[in-house]
Amino acid sequence: MNQVEIFKALANKSRLQILTWLKDPEVHFPEQAEAGFVNGVCVGQIQAKVGLTQSTVSEYLTSLQRAGLITATRTGQWTYYKRNEAAFAALTKIIESEI
């Protein structure tokens, strides 16, 4: 777990907002409820909610994924993202014990 990459990824208001939304996708992305959330939230839903350009959202999601905070699943032409809860548990332990 690269602490620098994680804290860089967390140092942006929009990326933090995306992580908050992905923590409870049923509440924050109700328009996807019919399709379900097994694979996560469709990138298009995230982009529409955050209100940024596709390239900016893609860059933000890549940063979060590189830090290990989210995972991506590709299904056909769509990419779905969800939080990596194991990474958040590990981050909590690092903060409690090392920082």
PEPE-V92032 format. One record per residue. D_CENTER is the distance of its C-alpha to the mean C-alpha in Angstrom with 1 decimal. Layout:
d_center: (D_CENTER	D_CENTER)
This chain:
d_center: (16.3	16.7	16.8	17.3	14.2	12.1	14.0	14.0	10.2	10.6	13.7	12.5	12.7	10.5	7.5	8.4	8.9	5.6	4.7	8.1	8.1	5.9	8.4	11.1	10.5	14.3	15.1	12.8	13.1	16.7	17.7	15.9	17.6	20.5	18.5	16.6	13.2	14.4	12.3	9.2	9.0	10.8	9.9	13.0	12.1	9.2	11.7	14.5	13.0	12.0	15.4	15.0	16.4	14.9	15.4	13.7	10.5	10.9	11.6	8.7	6.3	9.1	9.3	6.1	7.3	10.7	10.2	9.4	6.5	4.6	7.3	8.8	11.9	14.5	17.0	19.8	18.8	15.3	12.0	9.6	6.0	5.5	5.2	8.0	10.4	13.1	11.6	11.4	15.0	16.1	14.9	16.9	19.8	19.8	19.9	22.6	24.7	24.4	23.5)
